[in-house]
Amino acid sequence: MRRQIIAVRSRHSENLRVTYLLNRLLIKIAYLTEPESPTHAEQLREAFTRTMTDVETITREDRTAPPGKAN
């Protein structure tokens, strides 16, 4: 999961809104080696899914925004 997040962050490094969201998610999982419980694992998966949905929304908005309006 970390590698995916870092790859997406690198792809969108010029977009501060995206990097902010991804950095927040990385902070949530930074010190984990394994989730503490099945419930915790599900919460992390949901946070990952929500964040990736937000990233898609932001990048879609940026693609449709007039030039100079991104970020």
SULQUIRA-V412292 format. One record per helix or strand. SS is the DSSP state (hx for helix, st for strand). FROM is the first residue (numbers start at 1). TO is the last residue. If there is no record, write none. Layout:
ss->SS from->FROM to->TO
ss->SS from->FROM to->TO
This chain:
ss->hx from->2 to->11
ss->hx from->16 to->29
ss->hx from->38 to->64
